[in-house]
Amino acid sequence: MKFSKRIEDISPYFFSNIVPLCSSLNDIINLASGDPDLPPPYEVIEELKKALLEKDFHKYPPYLGIMRLKEKISEWMSRRFNVELDPEREVITMRGTKNAILQLLLALCDKGDYVIVPNPYYPTYRVSVKFVGAFSVDVPLDCKNDFLPDLEVLKPSILRKTKAMILNYPNNPTGKRAEKEFFSEIVNFCSKWGIILIHDNPYSEVFENSPPPSILEVDGAKNIAVELHSFSKTYNMQGFRIGWVCGNRKILQALSVIKTNTEIGVFYPIQRAAIKALEIYDKFVPKMRHLYKKRRRLLKDFLDMTDCYYLDADSTLYVWTKINYEINKSTDFIINLLKKYGVWITPGVIFGKYGEGFVRFSITQPEGKIKEGMRKFIKYLKEQQRN
């Protein structure tokens, strides 16, 4: 049988390959995936149960989201970022942001177009670019530029062919956050070159100190940009698969063509649960942040016992860490750690070639598990350094 060329040289998602290995081992400590261990808010579950008992809950929902949820999203964006949105034309609810990335690129790009993707990156970005027949243009994220993309490496000959740029701050995998001044620079840059800006922002509410900004706060951003948000990390609703895209109405109109022809809207009771989540934000989210702060500090305390460098960021669910001795492949390092000690962390190379030599720790485990996992990691690290 012959299959589509678009899947050539693309393996199944890394975590989908590792899960069977973990299942064959006992007592795995998962410091790898960004899959929150905490439950969704009690009120969200109760609202979901209540909606399941309502008449007609099972019917097809509106393609682009029920209006009450879109209004709640607009109210939240105004309160949180001081960004004003028309809920009817500038907000679309999606089945999570992973799906939204692919649908946006299908709406925006033609075969042969270029898409700027900072590297390291969330793997879905580059795979989605390839699926639509476009080409990824890597911009390194490294210590030299404080893990922000260096726009000066982009040549005019490339920029003239570029249709879109994907950004993600606070960033997965590095944990780096960006400030409004940087967003202003990016918006001006994309406006100059006629580039559409896609900002993936699912970690906007996972931080310790000052709140990260939205790119839509920047003057002129709504002329060229859309921003993606998710209920997954903010409310531990990752299995619900619900998020939204907001911003430029022309881009959203293009997105709606793809979305309405390929899927129905999000299940009605889940949208009702999402409304409740937004309503209890102030009650739930600060407590979650405090717990993650303790976990992040604990993990960093263990890394301080090693000679590994880590980016001392306060955002996202991750700690981006450089292994300070020679390793041939970070994937081999990770697999051996998993098999020998039952500790699973993420090799940086799955996020692109500039991630090689790094690993990504996640704080989606209780403190006891983090302590146990990090003790075993340090023991393994010392063994590797002696060999």
C-alpha positions in Angstrom: 0.0 0.0 0.0 1.1 3.6 -0.7 0.4 6.3 1.8 0.4 10.1 1.7 3.8 11.7 1.3 2.9 14.1 4.1 3.5 11.4 6.7 6.9 10.5 5.3 9.7 11.0 7.8 7.2 11.7 10.6 7.1 9.3 13.5 4.1 9.0 15.8 4.1 11.5 18.6 7.0 10.8 21.0 4.9 10.4 24.1 2.6 7.9 22.3 5.7 5.7 21.7 7.0 5.9 25.3 3.7 5.2 27.0 3.8 1.4 26.1 7.3 1.2 27.5 6.1 2.9 30.8 3.2 0.5 30.9 5.6 -2.5 30.9 7.6 -1.1 33.8 6.5 -0.8 37.5 6.2 2.3 39.6 7.1 4.9 36.9 7.7 8.4 38.2 6.5 10.7 35.4 8.5 13.9 35.4 8.1 14.2 31.6 4.6 15.0 30.4 2.6 18.2 30.9 -0.4 16.3 32.0 -1.6 17.8 35.3 -2.1 15.3 38.1 -4.5 17.6 39.9 -8.3 17.3 39.3 -10.5 19.9 37.7 -12.4 22.2 40.1 -15.3 20.5 41.9 -17.7 23.2 40.5 -16.7 22.3 37.0 -17.4 18.6 37.4 -20.8 19.5 39.0 -21.7 21.8 36.1 -20.8 19.1 33.6 -23.0 16.6 35.4 -25.8 19.1 35.6 -25.6 19.8 31.8 -25.7 16.1 31.0 -29.2 16.0 32.5 -30.6 18.9 30.4 -32.9 18.3 27.5 -31.1 18.1 24.1 -27.6 18.1 25.6 -26.7 15.4 23.1 -27.5 17.4 20.0 -25.0 19.0 17.6 -23.6 22.1 19.3 -22.9 25.4 17.4 -19.9 25.0 15.2 -17.9 28.0 16.6 -19.0 27.8 20.2 -22.1 28.7 22.2 -22.5 32.4 22.5 -22.6 32.4 26.4 -19.1 30.8 26.5 -17.7 33.2 23.9 -19.1 36.1 25.9 -17.5 34.7 29.0 -14.1 34.4 27.2 -14.4 38.0 26.0 -15.1 39.1 29.5 -12.1 37.2 30.9 -9.8 38.5 28.2 -10.9 42.1 29.0 -10.4 41.6 32.8 -7.1 39.7 32.5 -5.4 41.4 29.6 -7.5 44.6 29.0 -8.1 43.2 25.5 -11.5 43.9 24.0 -13.0 41.3 21.7 -16.3 40.9 19.8 -17.5 37.5 21.0 -19.3 36.8 17.8 -16.6 37.6 15.3 -13.3 37.5 17.3 -13.6 34.3 19.4 -13.9 30.7 18.2 -14.0 27.8 20.6 -11.8 24.8 19.6 -11.1 21.2 20.6 -7.9 22.3 22.3 -5.1 24.4 20.9 -3.2 21.4 19.3 -6.1 21.0 16.8 -6.3 24.7 16.3 -2.7 25.0 15.1 -3.2 22.6 12.3 -6.6 24.1 11.2 -5.1 27.6 11.3 -2.2 26.6 9.1 -4.6 24.9 6.7 -6.6 28.1 6.4 -3.5 30.3 6.0 -0.9 28.5 4.1 -0.4 27.1 0.5 2.0 24.5 -0.6 5.5 26.0 -0.6 4.8 28.8 1.8 7.3 29.4 4.7 6.3 29.4 8.4 8.8 30.7 11.0 9.0 28.3 13.9 11.4 29.1 16.8 13.5 26.1 17.8 13.1 24.3 20.3 9.4 24.1 19.7 6.3 22.2 20.7 6.5 19.3 18.1 2.9 19.9 16.8 4.0 23.2 15.2 6.6 21.7 12.8 4.5 18.6 12.1 1.5 20.8 11.3 3.6 22.9 8.9 4.6 19.9 7.0 1.1 18.4 6.9 -0.1 21.5 5.0 2.8 21.4 2.5 4.6 24.5 3.8 8.3 24.7 5.0 9.5 25.5 8.5 12.1 28.2 9.0 13.9 27.5 12.2 15.0 30.4 14.5 17.2 29.3 17.4 16.1 29.9 21.0 19.3 29.7 23.1 21.1 31.2 26.0 22.8 33.8 23.8 19.5 35.5 23.1 17.8 34.7 26.4 15.6 32.1 24.7 13.9 34.7 22.5 14.0 34.4 18.7 16.8 36.4 17.1 15.0 38.1 14.2 18.2 39.3 12.6 19.0 35.8 11.4 16.0 35.9 9.0 17.0 37.1 5.6 14.8 39.2 3.3 14.7 36.4 0.7 13.1 34.1 3.3 10.8 36.7 4.8 9.3 37.6 1.4 8.1 33.9 1.2 6.9 33.7 4.8 3.2 33.4 5.4 3.1 33.0 9.2 5.1 32.9 12.4 4.2 30.7 15.4 5.2 32.0 18.9 4.6 30.4 22.3 5.3 32.5 25.5 5.4 31.4 28.2 7.3 28.9 26.3 7.1 25.1 26.1 9.7 23.5 26.6 11.9 26.3 28.0 9.6 27.9 30.5 10.8 31.3 29.2 8.2 34.2 29.4 8.2 37.2 27.1 7.3 40.7 28.0 5.2 43.3 26.2 8.2 45.1 24.8 9.3 42.0 23.0 5.7 41.4 21.7 5.7 45.0 20.3 8.9 44.3 18.4 7.5 41.1 17.0 4.2 42.7 15.9 6.1 45.6 14.2 8.3 43.0 12.5 5.5 40.9 11.2 3.5 44.0 10.1 6.5 45.2 8.1 6.8 41.9 6.2 3.1 41.0 5.9 3.4 37.9 8.2 0.5 36.5 10.1 1.3 35.9 13.7 0.0 32.9 15.7 0.6 33.1 19.4 0.0 29.9 21.3 -0.6 30.9 24.9 -1.9 27.9 27.0 0.4 28.6 29.9 -0.6 32.2 30.5 -1.9 31.5 34.0 0.9 29.2 35.2 3.3 31.7 36.8 4.7 32.8 40.1 5.2 36.6 40.0 3.8 39.1 37.6 1.2 37.9 35.0 2.6 37.2 31.5 1.0 39.5 28.8 -1.1 38.6 25.8 0.2 39.5 22.5 -3.1 41.2 21.7 -2.3 43.8 24.3 0.1 45.3 21.8 -1.1 48.2 19.5 -1.7 46.8 16.0 -1.6 43.2 17.0 -5.2 42.5 16.1 -4.4 43.6 12.6 -2.2 40.6 12.0 -2.5 38.2 15.0 -4.5 35.6 16.7 -3.9 34.1 20.1 -4.7 30.6 21.3 -5.8 29.7 24.9 -6.7 26.5 26.6 -8.6 25.2 29.7 -6.1 22.3 30.0 -3.3 23.8 32.2 -5.3 26.5 33.9 -8.1 24.3 35.2 -6.7 20.8 34.8 -9.3 20.1 32.1 -6.8 18.6 29.6 -9.0 15.6 28.8 -12.0 17.8 28.1 -10.3 19.1 24.9 -11.5 22.7 24.9 -9.8 26.0 24.2 -10.3 29.0 22.0 -8.7 31.2 19.3 -9.2 35.0 19.4 -8.0 38.1 17.6 -8.1 39.2 14.0 -11.6 38.5 12.6 -10.4 37.9 9.0 -8.1 35.2 10.2 -10.9 33.7 12.3 -13.2 33.8 9.3 -10.7 31.8 7.3 -10.3 29.4 10.2 -14.1 28.9 10.4 -14.1 27.6 6.8 -11.7 24.7 7.8 -13.4 24.1 11.1 -17.0 24.0 10.0 -16.1 21.6 7.1 -14.1 19.2 9.2 -15.7 19.0 12.7 -18.7 19.9 14.8 -18.4 22.2 17.8 -17.3 21.1 21.2 -19.7 18.9 23.2 -22.3 21.2 24.8 -21.9 20.0 28.4 -18.1 20.6 28.1 -18.7 24.1 27.0 -21.0 24.6 30.0 -18.2 23.3 32.2 -15.8 25.8 30.6 -18.2 28.6 31.5 -18.2 27.6 35.1 -14.4 27.4 35.1 -14.1 31.0 33.9 -16.6 32.0 36.6 -14.5 30.5 39.5 -11.1 31.6 38.2 -10.3 33.8 41.2 -11.2 31.0 43.6 -9.3 28.2 41.9 -6.3 29.4 39.9 -4.3 31.3 42.7 -4.2 28.1 44.8 -3.0 26.1 41.8 -0.2 28.6 41.2 0.9 28.4 44.8 1.1 24.6 44.7 3.1 24.7 41.4 5.5 27.3 42.9 6.3 24.9 45.7 6.9 22.0 43.3 9.0 24.1 41.0 11.2 25.3 43.9 11.6 21.7 45.1 12.7 20.5 41.7 15.2 23.3 41.3 16.6 22.7 44.8 17.6 19.2 43.6 19.1 20.5 40.4 21.2 22.9 42.5 22.9 19.8 43.9 24.2 19.0 40.4 26.3 20.9 37.9 23.4 21.0 35.4 22.4 24.4 34.1 18.6 25.2 34.2 16.7 28.2 33.0 15.5 29.8 36.2 12.0 30.7 34.9 8.8 31.0 36.9 6.3 30.1 34.3 4.8 26.9 32.7 4.9 23.4 34.1 8.5 22.8 33.1 12.2 23.3 34.0 14.5 23.3 31.0 17.8 21.8 32.0 21.2 21.4 30.2 23.1 18.2 31.1 26.6 19.5 31.6 28.6 16.5 30.4 29.0 14.9 27.0 26.0 12.7 25.9 25.7 11.3 22.4 21.9 11.3 22.4 19.5 12.8 25.0 17.0 10.2 23.9 19.3 7.3 24.9 20.0 9.1 28.2 16.3 9.3 28.9 15.5 5.7 27.9 18.3 4.3 30.1 17.1 6.4 33.1 13.6 5.1 32.6 14.6 1.5 32.3 17.1 1.5 35.2 15.3 3.7 37.7 11.7 4.1 36.5 12.1 7.9 36.1 10.7 9.4 33.0 11.8 12.9 31.8 11.7 14.4 28.3 14.7 14.5 26.0 15.2 18.0 24.6 15.8 16.8 21.1 12.2 15.9 20.5 11.6 19.7 20.5 14.0 20.3 17.7 17.8 20.1 17.0 18.5 23.0 19.3 17.0 21.0 22.2 19.7 18.3 22.0 21.7 18.1 25.2 18.8 19.5 27.2 16.1 17.7 29.1 12.7 18.9 30.2 11.4 18.3 33.7 7.7 18.6 34.5 6.1 19.5 37.9 2.9 17.6 37.3 3.6 15.2 40.2 3.1 15.4 44.0 6.1 16.6 46.0 6.9 13.1 47.3 7.1 11.8 43.7 9.3 14.8 42.7 11.7 14.1 45.6 11.9 10.4 44.8 12.4 11.0 41.1 15.0 13.6 41.5 17.0 11.5 44.0 17.1 8.7 41.4 18.0 11.2 38.6 21.0 12.5 40.6 22.1 9.0 41.4 21.9 8.1 37.7 23.7 11.3 36.7 26.6 10.5 38.9 26.8 7.0 37.5 26.9 8.4 33.9 29.6 10.9 34.8 31.9 8.2 36.3 31.5 6.0 33.1 
